[in-house]
């Protein structure tokens, strides 16, 4: 799996972290002071990159967490059928079908950017 381990204190808003086995983008990060019997705790809130579900966790700042390595790639729209687009990766020339995000319109030949992680893809 393309991911690495980091300490919670290294996380920051806008970066990615694994929560409930799903890659999430961090939209809020806060720390509480160390208590009488322990280390400082961090509260991390995020939103799933591919499923848009809100998730959060609270852990000591020196705990280890998994950080997904999400690739940003370029593609070109080959054809559009209903809500789906056939996209060709600009590096590997592999073609695949992607769901067109609501409110977006794709035309043949349009270049797009997308995120990819473990076979999941999403238009940026």
N, CA and C of each residue as an Amber inpcrd file, in Angstrom:
protein
   372
   0.8370000  -1.1890000   0.0000000   0.0000000   0.0000000   0.0000000
   0.8800000   1.2510000   0.0000000   0.5670000   2.2070000  -0.8320000
   1.3990000   3.4100000  -0.8840000   1.0760000   4.3600000   0.2710000
   1.7650000   4.1460000   1.3860000   1.5810000   5.0330000   2.5320000
   2.8190000   4.9820000   3.4080000   2.9260000   5.9640000   4.3270000
   4.0760000   6.0150000   5.2160000   3.5880000   6.3470000   6.6240000
   4.4530000   6.1270000   7.6190000   4.0800000   6.4470000   8.9920000
   4.6820000   7.7810000   9.3980000   3.8930000   8.5720000  10.1420000
   4.3630000   9.8450000  10.6870000   3.8320000   9.9800000  12.1000000
   4.4600000  10.8700000  12.8630000   3.9270000  11.1730000  14.1840000
   2.7920000  12.1760000  14.0210000   1.8310000  12.1090000  14.9270000
   0.6760000  12.9980000  14.8630000   1.1180000  14.4620000  14.8490000
   2.1920000  14.8080000  15.5930000   2.6350000  16.2110000  15.6430000
   3.1090000  16.7280000  14.2850000   3.4420000  15.8510000  13.3420000
   3.9160000  16.2700000  12.0160000   2.7720000  16.5920000  11.0560000
   1.5450000  16.2570000  11.4380000   0.3960000  16.5020000  10.5620000
   0.0610000  17.9920000  10.5340000  -0.5540000  18.4200000   9.4520000
  -1.0020000  19.8090000   9.3680000  -2.2360000  19.8920000   8.4870000
  -2.9710000  20.9920000   8.6470000  -4.1810000  21.1820000   7.8640000
  -3.8380000  21.1960000   6.3810000  -4.6670000  20.5350000   5.5940000
  -4.4350000  20.4610000   4.1530000  -3.6760000  19.2250000   3.7240000
  -3.0540000  18.5110000   4.6790000  -2.3380000  17.2850000   4.3140000
  -3.2830000  16.0910000   4.4820000  -2.7980000  14.8910000   4.1770000
  -3.6270000  13.6910000   4.2020000  -3.2460000  12.7940000   5.3750000
  -4.2230000  12.0160000   5.8450000  -3.9930000  11.0330000   6.9010000
  -5.0280000   9.9140000   6.7230000  -4.6820000   8.7060000   7.1680000
  -5.6380000   7.5890000   7.1180000  -6.5110000   7.6310000   8.3740000
  -7.8350000   7.6430000   8.1920000  -8.7850000   7.5560000   9.3030000
  -9.7800000   6.4670000   8.9410000  -9.9750000   5.4960000   9.8230000
 -10.8900000   4.3770000   9.5730000 -10.5830000   3.7120000   8.2280000
  -9.3220000   3.4960000   7.9300000  -8.8570000   2.8620000   6.6960000
  -9.2700000   3.6020000   5.4230000  -9.5030000   4.9090000   5.5140000
  -9.8420000   5.7160000   4.3430000  -8.9250000   6.9380000   4.3110000
  -8.4050000   7.2920000   3.1320000  -7.5750000   8.4980000   3.0470000
  -8.4430000   9.7390000   3.2470000  -8.0040000  10.6360000   4.1430000
  -8.7690000  11.8440000   4.4560000  -7.8650000  13.0700000   4.3610000
  -8.4610000  14.1930000   3.9640000  -7.7490000  15.4600000   3.9420000
  -8.0550000  16.1680000   5.2560000  -7.0210000  16.6220000   5.9590000
  -7.1910000  17.2540000   7.2680000  -7.7200000  18.6710000   7.0810000
  -8.8740000  18.9760000   7.7330000  -9.3800000  20.3370000   7.6520000
  -9.3440000  21.0530000   8.9980000  -8.9990000  20.3340000  10.0850000
  -8.8120000  20.9860000  11.3820000  -7.8380000  20.1700000  12.2180000
  -6.8560000  20.8620000  12.8230000  -5.8630000  20.2090000  13.6700000
  -5.6670000  21.0870000  14.8950000  -5.8410000  20.5180000  16.0810000
  -5.6080000  21.2940000  17.3000000  -4.9500000  20.4070000  18.3440000
  -4.1930000  21.0260000  19.2390000  -3.5320000  20.2740000  20.3030000
  -3.9800000  20.8090000  21.6510000  -4.0260000  19.9030000  22.6290000
  -4.3360000  20.2680000  24.0130000  -3.0390000  20.1590000  24.8060000
  -2.9330000  20.9330000  25.8530000  -1.7220000  20.9070000  26.6790000
  -1.5450000  19.5370000  27.3190000  -0.2870000  19.1980000  27.6470000
  -0.0670000  17.9210000  28.3230000  -0.7730000  17.9280000  29.6830000
  -1.3650000  16.7970000  30.0160000  -2.0490000  16.6770000  31.3020000
  -1.0690000  16.3320000  32.4060000  -1.6000000  16.1190000  33.5830000
  -0.7860000  15.7970000  34.7480000  -0.0400000  14.4740000  34.5720000
  -0.6960000  13.5270000  33.8790000  -0.0970000  12.1870000  33.7350000
   0.1040000  11.7840000  32.2840000   0.4490000  12.6830000  31.4220000
   0.5990000  12.2240000  30.0470000   1.1230000  13.2850000  29.1180000
   1.0990000  12.9400000  27.8600000   1.6210000  13.8530000  26.8440000
   0.4940000  14.6680000  26.2370000   0.8720000  15.6580000  25.4460000
  -0.1080000  16.4950000  24.7700000  -0.9170000  15.6380000  23.8030000
  -2.1890000  15.9920000  23.6590000  -3.0570000  15.2650000  22.7370000
  -3.3910000  16.1650000  21.5540000  -3.5720000  15.5330000  20.4020000
  -3.9660000  16.2700000  19.2000000  -5.3320000  15.7750000  18.7690000
  -6.1720000  16.6920000  18.3250000  -7.4670000  16.3290000  17.7530000
  -7.3950000  16.6640000  16.2660000  -7.6660000  15.6600000  15.4540000
  -7.5830000  15.8150000  14.0040000  -8.9510000  15.5410000  13.4020000
  -9.4330000  16.4870000  12.6030000 -10.6990000  16.3090000  11.8960000
 -10.4170000  16.3620000  10.4080000 -11.0730000  15.4810000   9.6720000
 -10.8370000  15.4330000   8.2360000 -12.0600000  14.9830000   7.4800000
 -11.9170000  14.9990000   6.1580000 -12.9990000  14.6040000   5.2670000
 -12.4250000  13.6040000   4.2760000 -13.1500000  12.5120000   4.0560000
 -12.6920000  11.4750000   3.1390000 -12.4530000  12.0320000   1.7430000
 -11.3040000  11.7080000   1.1510000 -10.9620000  12.2000000  -0.1750000
 -11.9130000  11.6450000  -1.2280000 -12.2510000  10.3520000  -1.1120000
 -13.0650000   9.7050000  -2.1400000 -14.5300000   9.5360000  -1.7490000
 -14.8520000   9.5600000  -0.4380000 -16.2460000   9.3630000  -0.0340000
 -16.8600000  10.5780000   0.6660000 -16.0930000  11.6300000   0.9120000
 -16.5540000  12.9020000   1.5050000 -17.1680000  12.7390000   2.9020000
 -16.9010000  11.6170000   3.6010000 -17.4100000  11.4360000   4.9620000
 -16.4990000  12.1630000   5.9440000 -17.1140000  12.7880000   6.9660000
 -16.3310000  13.4640000   8.0000000 -15.8600000  12.4330000   9.0140000
 -14.6010000  12.5450000   9.4200000 -14.0240000  11.6360000  10.4070000
 -13.1160000  12.4460000  11.3330000 -12.8570000  11.9020000  12.5200000
 -11.9350000  12.5730000  13.4280000 -11.3000000  11.5500000  14.3580000
 -10.1740000  11.9370000  14.9730000  -9.5620000  11.1180000  16.0060000
  -8.7890000  12.0200000  16.9530000  -8.5320000  11.4990000  18.1440000
  -7.7620000  12.2150000  19.1480000  -6.6900000  11.2620000  19.6490000
  -5.4250000  11.6690000  19.5340000  -4.3210000  10.8020000  19.9430000
  -3.1850000  11.6400000  20.5050000  -2.2860000  11.0140000  21.2960000
  -1.1040000  11.7410000  21.7570000  -0.2750000  12.2110000  20.5540000
   0.3800000  13.3630000  20.6890000   1.1270000  13.9160000  19.5530000
   2.3130000  13.0540000  19.1410000   2.7870000  12.1610000  20.0280000
   3.9120000  11.3010000  19.6520000   3.4590000   9.9430000  19.1180000
   2.1440000   9.7270000  18.9710000   1.6280000   8.4760000  18.3950000
   1.9310000   8.4540000  16.8980000   2.0210000   7.2510000  16.3480000
   2.2750000   7.0910000  14.9130000   0.9510000   6.8810000  14.1850000
   0.8090000   7.5100000  13.0210000  -0.3670000   7.3230000  12.1790000
   0.1010000   7.0760000  10.7520000  -0.7840000   6.4790000   9.9530000
  -0.4720000   6.2280000   8.5500000  -0.8880000   7.4220000   7.7050000
  -0.0300000   7.7970000   6.7890000  -0.3030000   8.8960000   5.8600000
  -0.3150000   8.3120000   4.4490000  -1.4450000   8.4190000   3.7290000
  -1.5030000   7.8620000   2.3750000  -0.6960000   8.7060000   1.3990000
  -0.0970000   8.0570000   0.4290000   0.6200000   8.7780000  -0.6210000
  -0.3180000   8.8150000  -1.8250000  -1.0100000   9.9420000  -1.9560000
  -1.9920000  10.1160000  -3.0130000  -1.3220000  10.7960000  -4.1910000
  -1.4100000  10.1700000  -5.3490000  -0.7610000  10.7230000  -6.5370000
  -1.6840000  11.6850000  -7.2650000  -1.1170000  12.7880000  -7.7330000
  -1.8450000  13.7590000  -8.5590000  -1.3750000  13.5100000  -9.9910000
  -2.3260000  13.1870000 -10.8640000  -1.9870000  12.8240000 -12.2360000
  -2.7760000  13.6560000 -13.2420000  -2.3460000  13.5830000 -14.4710000
  -3.0380000  14.2780000 -15.5460000  -3.6630000  13.2770000 -16.4940000
  -4.8020000  13.6680000 -17.0660000  -5.4800000  12.7990000 -18.0100000
  -6.1600000  13.6250000 -19.0770000  -6.5880000  12.9400000 -20.1160000
  -7.2990000  13.6060000 -21.1960000  -8.6010000  12.8630000 -21.4390000
  -9.7020000  13.6270000 -21.5450000 -11.0110000  13.0270000 -21.7790000
 -11.0680000  12.5260000 -23.2170000 -11.3640000  11.2220000 -23.3660000
 -11.4490000  10.6110000 -24.6840000 -12.8910000  10.6510000 -25.1880000
 -13.8370000  10.3080000 -24.2960000 -15.2520000  10.3620000 -24.6740000
 -16.1080000  10.5290000 -23.4230000 -17.3250000  11.0280000 -23.6110000
 -18.2540000  11.2450000 -22.5080000 -19.5450000  10.4890000 -22.7990000
 -20.0230000   9.6960000 -21.8120000 -21.2780000   8.9630000 -21.9340000
 -22.0660000   9.1910000 -20.6550000 -23.1220000   9.9990000 -20.7200000
 -23.9340000  10.2710000 -19.5340000 -23.1100000  10.9540000 -18.4550000
 -23.0380000  10.3160000 -17.2550000 -22.2810000  10.8710000 -16.1220000
 -20.8520000  10.3510000 -16.0530000 -20.4490000   9.5420000 -17.0280000
 -19.1110000   8.9550000 -17.0170000 -18.2630000   9.4980000 -18.1670000
 -16.9590000   9.5300000 -17.9190000 -16.0120000   9.9580000 -18.9470000
 -14.9330000   8.9020000 -19.1010000 -14.5730000   8.6080000 -20.3320000
 -13.4130000   7.7560000 -20.6060000 -12.2080000   8.6810000 -20.5610000
 -11.2390000   8.3660000 -19.7140000 -10.0660000   9.2210000 -19.5370000
  -8.8130000   8.4200000 -19.8520000  -7.8730000   9.0580000 -20.5410000
  -6.5860000   8.4290000 -20.8370000  -5.5190000   9.1130000 -19.9900000
  -4.7630000   8.3140000 -19.2280000  -3.6650000   8.8530000 -18.4290000
  -2.5980000   9.3960000 -19.3650000  -2.0960000  10.6040000 -19.0780000
  -1.1310000  11.2460000 -19.9750000   0.2750000  10.6680000 -19.8800000
   0.5700000   9.8520000 -18.8470000   1.8930000   9.2280000 -18.7380000
   1.8960000   7.8030000 -19.2570000   0.8860000   7.0000000 -18.8230000
   0.8830000   5.5760000 -19.1620000   0.0080000   5.2600000 -20.3710000
  -0.8170000   6.2190000 -20.7980000  -1.7720000   6.0490000 -21.9040000
  -2.8340000   4.9940000 -21.6080000  -2.9660000   4.6140000 -20.3260000
  -4.0170000   3.6880000 -19.8970000  -5.3510000   4.4470000 -19.9420000
  -6.4130000   3.7630000 -20.3780000  -7.7300000   4.4090000 -20.3640000
  -8.5970000   3.7570000 -19.3000000  -9.4470000   4.5570000 -18.6790000
 -10.3390000   4.0930000 -17.6220000 -11.5520000   5.0120000 -17.5820000
 -12.6020000   4.5470000 -16.8970000 -13.8330000   5.3260000 -16.7910000
 -13.8700000   6.0140000 -15.4400000 -14.2500000   7.3020000 -15.4430000
 -14.3830000   8.0650000 -14.2020000 -15.7500000   8.7250000 -14.1630000
 -16.2860000   8.8730000 -12.9700000 -17.5430000   9.5900000 -12.7750000
 -17.2510000  11.0860000 -12.8950000 -18.0980000  11.7960000 -13.6540000
 -17.9310000  13.2430000 -13.8040000 -18.5410000  13.9080000 -12.5660000
 -17.7940000  14.7790000 -11.8730000 -18.3420000  15.4410000 -10.6780000
 -19.5680000  16.2870000 -11.0390000 -20.5230000  16.3690000 -10.1080000
 -21.7380000  17.1560000 -10.3360000 -21.3850000  18.6060000 -10.6360000
 -22.0750000  19.1780000 -11.5900000 -21.8480000  20.5820000 -11.9280000
 -20.7040000  20.8100000 -12.8890000 -19.9910000  19.7460000 -13.2610000
 -18.8660000  19.8730000 -14.1930000 -19.2960000  19.3650000 -15.5610000
 -18.7210000  19.9270000 -16.5920000 -18.9690000  19.4230000 -17.9400000
 -17.6320000  19.1170000 -18.5800000 -17.5380000  17.9410000 -19.1510000
 -16.3110000  17.5340000 -19.8300000 -16.5770000  17.4750000 -21.3250000
 -15.5860000  17.8650000 -22.1040000 -15.6800000  17.7440000 -23.5540000
 -14.5200000  16.8690000 -24.0220000 -14.7050000  16.1980000 -25.1480000
 -13.6310000  15.3720000 -25.7000000 -12.3810000  16.2200000 -25.8890000
 -11.2280000  15.6740000 -25.4930000  -9.9580000  16.3710000 -25.6600000
  -9.5690000  17.2530000 -24.4880000 -10.4770000  17.4510000 -23.5240000
 -10.1760000  18.2790000 -22.3590000  -9.1470000  17.5860000 -21.4760000
  -8.1440000  18.3430000 -20.9910000  -7.1780000  17.7750000 -20.0570000
  -7.6630000  18.0430000 -18.6440000  -7.5650000  17.0180000 -17.7810000
  -8.0170000  17.1350000 -16.3990000  -6.9070000  16.6880000 -15.4520000
  -7.0410000  17.0700000 -14.1750000  -6.1600000  16.5820000 -13.1340000
  -6.9910000  15.6910000 -12.2320000  -6.3920000  14.5860000 -11.7590000
  -7.1310000  13.7080000 -10.8600000  -6.2050000  13.1390000  -9.7980000
  -6.8130000  12.7160000  -8.6940000  -6.0860000  12.0800000  -7.6050000
  -6.2870000  10.5790000  -7.7110000  -5.2280000   9.8130000  -7.3890000
  -5.3390000   8.3530000  -7.4450000  -4.7120000   7.7500000  -6.2050000
  -5.4300000   6.7910000  -5.6040000  -4.9140000   6.0570000  -4.4530000
  -5.5500000   4.6770000  -4.4590000  -4.7330000   3.6370000  -4.5630000
  -5.1850000   2.2430000  -4.5470000  -6.3770000   1.9850000  -5.4660000
  -6.2680000   2.4330000  -6.7090000  -7.3070000   2.1650000  -7.6860000
  -8.5110000   3.1020000  -7.6120000  -8.5580000   3.9490000  -6.6020000
  -9.6400000   4.9400000  -6.5150000  -9.1710000   6.2220000  -7.2050000
 -10.0660000   6.8310000  -7.9590000  -9.6970000   8.0520000  -8.6740000
 -10.7660000   9.1030000  -8.4470000 -10.3360000  10.3630000  -8.4350000
 -11.2680000  11.4810000  -8.2580000 -10.7240000  12.6810000  -9.0040000
 -11.6070000  13.3560000  -9.7480000 -11.2200000  14.5650000 -10.4690000
 -10.9640000  15.6830000  -9.4540000  -9.8960000  16.4290000  -9.6770000
  -9.5520000  17.5310000  -8.7630000 -10.3950000  18.7400000  -9.1130000
